[in-house]
Amino acid sequence: MIRKLALKSADSSGGSLAVVPDFVRRIDEVESFVKTKMTMIQVHVDAVDKKIESEVGGLRRELSDKIEENAGEVNHRFEKLDSKSEMLEKKLGELGAVEFFSKEDLEKVFGDLMNVKGADNGDMKVSLDDIIMTTRDMLLKENQRLSRVDYALSSGGAMVFRHSEPFIIGKVRRWFRKISLTTVYRDSENMLKPSFGEPDQCFPLKGDSGFVKIRLRTTIIPEVITLEHVDKAVAYDRSSAPKNCRVYGWHRGYNADIAIETGKIFLLAEFSYDLQKSNAQTFNVLDSVGSGLVDTVRLDFTSNHGNPSHTCIYRLQVHGHEPAFVSMLATQFRFLPSSELILFFVLHPCRVFSIDL
């Protein structure tokens, strides 16, 4: 192509044909040079392509190896993430099921506010600050209940020493009927320790009425009684919860009949357990009890919430305070030898009472 263009250029210019061979030779040299360079460039391009392909292939293999090495860890992390997601969903579900304030609680707050406002100055308007203050007082009272000492706690020395017929299925039931009425069933301890909200961690008694007698850890002046049942968030049937209840108390000492002989039996509280309220419900001891000393209580329930076969007692708590002289004597007796303790009770038989040593 270059040669043809050169010949046409020479003809048109009228130049001599003597210079044509030399010109053609130079053109051939140029064409050869260009071909050589193109070949070299192609060789370099092929080499670069092969190098790029080799490096890309190496990176792919390295990445594949890394992915395979970390696949187990990635899967483990995804499993942990799934587990946390399920736990979060469960917690959110439990939180959604919790009623922080029932309708009765809100009505009580509003009623208390209205009574206070009407008693103060006849102003029946209720502000948001009034509601916040009243709610805070309710939470403080609940916190005080939770922080009180439970003198009916089994790990603190309290114990069940008598009860009505337990709810037992099978051969054990027939065996229990044959033994003495003073025998205490092993599940009775469940009602004197925390159940941590777990269903069936209770003391089941036969029928919709019955009783339980409890020896407290020491002599106290009772203040409030707390009855607890399983929360509705974790139980599909709560018909076995006790309903109408009475709690009696007396000072038994070391003589089982002393309270009956002296007539010192107190009605501590009479109440109805409400399934629509909190699972742990606290009731004040009657004012008529005053400063009466108690080391034994009896829970009587005359009905439950509809279960004809049995009634479940999850936990009974007895709160109060130890009288000063009991605490003082308990402190003194800890430092007395056994012989002096025996001599004290021989010389002072009328001062026999329950002291936690």
C-alpha positions as CSV (number, residue, x, y, z in Angstrom):
1,M,0.0,0.0,0.0
2,I,2.8,2.4,1.0
3,R,4.7,1.4,-2.2
4,K,1.7,2.2,-4.5
5,L,1.3,5.5,-2.9
6,A,4.9,6.3,-3.4
7,L,4.9,5.3,-7.1
8,K,1.8,7.4,-7.7
9,S,3.5,10.3,-6.0
10,A,6.6,9.9,-8.2
11,D,4.6,9.8,-11.5
12,S,2.6,12.8,-10.6
13,S,5.7,14.8,-9.7
14,G,7.5,13.8,-13.0
15,G,10.5,12.6,-11.0
16,S,13.1,10.2,-12.3
17,L,12.5,6.5,-12.1
18,A,16.1,6.0,-10.9
19,V,15.3,6.9,-7.3
20,V,12.4,4.4,-7.1
21,P,14.3,1.3,-6.2
22,D,16.0,3.1,-3.3
23,F,12.7,4.5,-2.1
24,V,11.1,1.2,-2.3
25,R,13.9,-0.4,-0.3
26,R,13.4,2.1,2.4
27,I,9.7,1.6,2.5
28,D,10.3,-2.2,2.8
29,E,12.6,-1.5,5.8
30,V,10.0,0.6,7.4
31,E,7.3,-2.1,6.9
32,S,9.7,-4.7,8.3
33,F,10.5,-2.5,11.3
34,V,6.8,-1.9,11.9
35,K,6.0,-5.6,11.6
36,T,8.8,-6.4,14.1
37,K,7.6,-3.8,16.5
38,M,4.0,-5.0,16.2
39,T,5.1,-8.6,16.8
40,M,7.1,-7.5,19.9
41,I,4.2,-5.4,21.2
42,Q,1.9,-8.4,20.7
43,V,4.3,-10.6,22.6
44,H,4.4,-8.1,25.4
45,V,0.6,-7.8,25.4
46,D,0.3,-11.6,25.5
47,A,2.8,-11.8,28.4
48,V,0.9,-9.1,30.3
49,D,-2.4,-10.8,29.7
50,K,-0.9,-14.1,31.0
51,K,0.6,-12.4,34.0
52,I,-2.7,-10.6,34.8
53,E,-4.7,-13.8,34.4
54,S,-2.2,-15.7,36.6
55,E,-2.4,-13.0,39.4
56,V,-6.2,-12.8,39.2
57,G,-6.4,-16.6,39.3
58,G,-4.1,-16.6,42.4
59,L,-6.2,-13.9,44.1
60,R,-9.3,-15.9,43.3
61,R,-7.8,-19.1,44.8
62,E,-6.5,-17.1,47.9
63,L,-9.9,-15.5,48.4
64,S,-11.7,-18.9,48.0
65,D,-9.3,-20.4,50.6
66,K,-10.0,-17.5,52.9
67,I,-13.7,-17.9,52.5
68,E,-13.5,-21.6,53.2
69,E,-11.3,-21.0,56.2
70,N,-13.7,-18.4,57.7
71,A,-16.9,-20.1,56.6
72,G,-17.2,-22.0,59.9
73,E,-16.6,-18.8,62.0
74,V,-19.1,-16.9,59.9
75,N,-21.7,-19.6,60.3
76,H,-21.1,-19.6,64.0
77,R,-21.5,-15.8,64.2
78,F,-24.7,-16.0,62.2
79,E,-26.0,-18.7,64.6
80,K,-25.2,-16.5,67.6
81,L,-26.9,-13.6,65.9
82,D,-30.0,-15.8,65.2
83,S,-30.0,-16.9,68.9
84,K,-29.8,-13.3,70.1
85,S,-32.6,-12.3,67.7
86,E,-34.8,-15.1,69.1
87,M,-33.9,-14.1,72.7
88,L,-34.7,-10.5,71.9
89,E,-38.1,-11.5,70.4
90,K,-38.8,-13.6,73.4
91,K,-37.9,-10.7,75.8
92,L,-40.0,-8.3,73.8
93,G,-42.9,-10.7,73.9
94,E,-42.6,-11.1,77.7
95,L,-42.3,-7.3,78.0
96,G,-45.4,-6.9,75.9
97,A,-47.3,-9.3,78.0
98,V,-46.4,-7.5,81.3
99,E,-49.0,-5.1,82.5
100,F,-47.1,-2.5,84.5
101,F,-50.3,-1.1,85.9
102,S,-53.6,-2.8,85.9
103,K,-56.9,-1.0,85.5
104,E,-57.5,-1.4,89.3
105,D,-54.1,0.1,90.0
106,L,-54.8,3.1,87.9
107,E,-58.3,3.5,89.4
108,K,-56.7,3.3,92.9
109,V,-54.1,6.0,91.9
110,F,-56.8,8.3,90.6
111,G,-59.1,7.6,93.6
112,D,-56.3,8.4,96.0
113,L,-55.5,11.6,94.2
114,M,-59.1,12.7,94.2
115,N,-59.4,12.0,97.9
116,V,-56.3,14.0,98.7
117,K,-57.3,16.9,96.5
118,G,-60.8,17.0,98.0
119,A,-59.5,16.7,101.5
120,D,-57.0,19.5,101.1
121,N,-58.9,22.4,99.5
122,G,-61.8,21.0,97.5
123,D,-59.8,21.3,94.3
124,M,-60.7,18.2,92.1
125,K,-58.2,18.9,89.3
126,V,-55.4,16.4,88.9
127,S,-52.1,17.4,87.3
128,L,-49.5,15.2,85.6
129,D,-47.1,16.0,88.5
130,D,-49.7,14.6,91.0
131,I,-50.0,11.4,89.0
132,I,-46.1,11.1,88.8
133,M,-45.8,11.6,92.6
134,T,-48.5,9.1,93.5
135,T,-47.0,6.5,91.1
136,R,-43.6,7.0,92.6
137,D,-45.0,6.4,96.1
138,M,-46.6,3.2,94.9
139,L,-43.2,2.0,93.4
140,L,-41.4,2.9,96.6
141,K,-43.9,0.9,98.6
142,E,-43.4,-2.1,96.2
143,N,-39.6,-1.7,96.6
144,Q,-39.9,-1.7,100.4
145,R,-42.0,-4.9,100.2
146,L,-39.3,-6.6,98.1
147,S,-36.5,-5.5,100.4
148,R,-38.2,-6.8,103.6
149,V,-37.0,-9.8,105.5
150,D,-39.0,-12.9,104.9
151,Y,-39.3,-14.8,108.2
152,A,-41.1,-17.7,106.5
153,L,-38.1,-18.5,104.3
154,S,-37.0,-22.1,104.5
155,S,-33.3,-21.3,104.0
156,G,-33.6,-19.0,107.0
157,G,-34.9,-21.7,109.3
158,A,-38.7,-21.6,108.8
159,M,-40.5,-24.9,108.2
160,V,-44.0,-26.4,107.5
161,F,-45.0,-28.7,110.4
162,R,-48.6,-29.5,109.5
163,H,-51.0,-29.2,106.6
164,S,-54.1,-30.5,105.0
165,E,-54.1,-33.5,102.6
166,P,-51.6,-32.9,99.7
167,F,-52.5,-33.4,96.1
168,I,-50.7,-36.6,95.1
169,I,-51.2,-38.9,92.2
170,G,-50.8,-42.7,92.2
171,K,-49.4,-45.1,94.8
172,V,-47.7,-42.4,96.8
173,R,-51.2,-41.0,97.6
174,R,-52.4,-44.3,99.1
175,W,-49.2,-44.5,101.1
176,F,-49.5,-41.0,102.5
177,R,-53.1,-41.7,103.7
178,K,-51.9,-44.6,105.8
179,I,-49.2,-42.7,107.7
180,S,-49.6,-40.3,110.6
181,L,-51.5,-37.0,110.1
182,T,-48.4,-35.1,111.5
183,T,-46.3,-36.2,108.6
184,V,-45.2,-33.4,106.4
185,Y,-45.1,-33.9,102.6
186,R,-41.7,-33.2,101.0
187,D,-43.1,-30.7,98.5
188,S,-44.3,-28.4,101.3
189,E,-40.9,-26.6,101.4
190,N,-41.6,-25.3,97.9
191,M,-44.0,-22.6,99.4
192,L,-41.2,-21.3,101.6
193,K,-38.6,-20.5,99.0
194,P,-38.5,-18.5,95.7
195,S,-40.0,-20.2,92.7
196,F,-38.3,-17.7,90.3
197,G,-41.5,-17.7,88.2
198,E,-41.2,-21.3,87.2
199,P,-44.6,-23.2,86.8
200,D,-45.2,-26.2,89.1
201,Q,-42.7,-25.1,91.7
202,C,-45.4,-25.1,94.4
203,F,-47.0,-27.0,97.2
204,P,-50.3,-28.6,95.8
205,L,-53.0,-29.4,98.3
206,K,-56.1,-31.5,97.6
207,G,-59.4,-29.7,96.8
208,D,-60.3,-26.1,96.8
209,S,-59.9,-25.6,100.6
210,G,-57.2,-26.4,103.1
211,F,-54.5,-25.1,105.5
212,V,-50.8,-25.0,106.1
213,K,-49.1,-24.3,109.5
214,I,-45.6,-22.7,109.4
215,R,-43.0,-22.3,112.1
216,L,-41.2,-19.0,111.5
217,R,-37.5,-18.6,111.8
218,T,-37.9,-16.6,115.1
219,T,-40.3,-14.6,117.1
220,I,-41.5,-11.4,115.4
221,I,-44.1,-8.7,115.4
222,P,-45.8,-9.2,112.1
223,E,-46.5,-6.4,109.7
224,V,-47.5,-7.7,106.3
225,I,-48.3,-11.0,104.5
226,T,-47.4,-11.7,100.9
227,L,-49.0,-14.4,98.9
228,E,-47.5,-15.3,95.5
229,H,-48.7,-17.4,92.6
230,V,-47.2,-18.1,89.1
231,D,-47.3,-15.2,86.7
232,K,-49.9,-15.3,84.0
233,A,-47.2,-14.6,81.4
234,V,-45.8,-18.2,81.9
235,A,-48.9,-20.2,82.9
236,Y,-51.8,-21.1,80.7
237,D,-54.1,-22.1,83.6
238,R,-54.1,-20.3,87.0
239,S,-57.4,-21.7,88.3
240,S,-55.5,-23.5,91.1
241,A,-54.6,-20.2,92.7
242,P,-56.1,-19.7,96.2
243,K,-58.8,-17.1,96.4
244,N,-60.4,-16.3,99.8
245,C,-57.7,-16.6,102.5
246,R,-57.1,-16.0,106.2
247,V,-53.8,-16.0,108.0
248,Y,-53.6,-16.6,111.8
249,G,-50.6,-16.3,114.0
250,W,-49.6,-17.1,117.6
251,H,-46.6,-17.6,119.8
252,R,-46.1,-21.3,120.1
253,G,-42.7,-21.4,121.7
254,Y,-41.7,-25.0,122.6
255,N,-45.2,-25.9,123.7
256,A,-47.5,-26.8,120.8
257,D,-50.7,-26.1,122.8
258,I,-49.6,-22.8,124.6
259,A,-51.5,-20.6,122.2
260,I,-54.7,-22.7,122.5
261,E,-54.5,-22.7,126.3
262,T,-54.0,-18.9,126.6
263,G,-56.2,-17.9,123.7
264,K,-53.5,-15.8,122.1
265,I,-54.4,-16.6,118.5
266,F,-54.4,-13.5,116.2
267,L,-56.2,-13.1,112.9
268,L,-53.4,-11.5,111.1
269,A,-55.0,-10.9,107.7
270,E,-58.1,-11.7,105.7
271,F,-58.0,-11.2,102.0
272,S,-58.8,-12.4,98.5
273,Y,-56.1,-13.1,96.0
274,D,-56.9,-11.4,92.7
275,L,-55.7,-13.0,89.4
276,Q,-56.0,-9.6,87.6
277,K,-53.3,-8.0,89.8
278,S,-49.6,-8.7,90.4
279,N,-48.6,-12.3,90.9
280,A,-47.1,-11.3,94.3
281,Q,-49.8,-9.5,96.4
282,T,-49.1,-8.0,99.8
283,F,-51.7,-7.5,102.6
284,N,-51.3,-5.5,105.8
285,V,-51.7,-7.2,109.1
286,L,-54.8,-6.1,111.0
287,D,-54.4,-3.2,113.4
288,S,-56.0,-5.3,116.1
289,V,-52.9,-7.5,116.3
290,G,-50.9,-4.5,117.6
291,S,-47.5,-5.6,119.0
292,G,-48.5,-9.3,119.4
293,L,-45.6,-11.7,119.3
294,V,-45.8,-14.5,116.6
295,D,-43.6,-17.4,115.8
296,T,-46.2,-19.6,114.1
297,V,-48.7,-18.8,111.3
298,R,-51.5,-20.8,109.7
299,L,-52.7,-20.1,106.2
300,D,-56.4,-21.1,105.6
301,F,-58.0,-20.9,102.2
302,T,-61.6,-21.6,101.7
303,S,-61.8,-21.4,97.9
304,N,-59.7,-21.2,94.8
305,H,-60.2,-19.8,91.3
306,G,-62.2,-22.7,89.9
307,N,-59.9,-25.8,90.1
308,P,-61.9,-28.6,91.8
309,S,-59.0,-31.1,92.2
310,H,-56.2,-29.1,93.9
311,T,-54.9,-25.7,95.0
312,C,-51.3,-24.6,94.5
313,I,-49.4,-22.5,97.0
314,Y,-46.4,-21.0,95.3
315,R,-45.0,-18.9,98.2
316,L,-46.1,-17.4,101.4
317,Q,-44.0,-14.6,103.0
318,V,-44.3,-13.2,106.5
319,H,-42.7,-9.8,107.0
320,G,-42.2,-7.9,110.3
321,H,-39.5,-7.1,112.8
322,E,-38.0,-8.8,115.7
323,P,-38.8,-7.3,119.1
324,A,-35.9,-5.6,120.9
325,F,-35.7,-8.0,123.8
326,V,-35.5,-11.0,121.4
327,S,-32.7,-9.5,119.4
328,M,-30.8,-8.5,122.6
329,L,-31.2,-12.0,124.2
330,A,-30.2,-13.7,121.0
331,T,-27.0,-11.6,120.8
332,Q,-26.2,-12.4,124.5
333,F,-26.9,-16.1,124.2
334,R,-24.5,-16.5,121.3
335,F,-21.6,-15.8,123.8
336,L,-22.9,-18.0,126.6
337,P,-21.6,-21.6,127.2
338,S,-24.2,-24.4,126.8
339,S,-24.2,-25.1,130.6
340,E,-25.2,-21.4,131.3
341,L,-27.9,-21.6,128.7
342,I,-29.4,-24.6,130.3
343,L,-29.2,-23.0,133.8
344,F,-31.0,-19.9,132.4
345,F,-33.9,-21.8,131.1
346,V,-34.2,-23.9,134.2
347,L,-34.3,-20.7,136.4
348,H,-36.6,-18.9,134.0
349,P,-39.1,-21.4,132.5
350,C,-41.7,-18.8,131.8
351,R,-39.4,-17.0,129.4
352,V,-39.2,-19.8,126.9
353,F,-39.6,-18.4,123.4
354,S,-38.2,-19.0,119.9
355,I,-34.8,-17.4,119.4
356,D,-32.6,-17.9,116.4
357,L,-29.2,-18.8,117.8
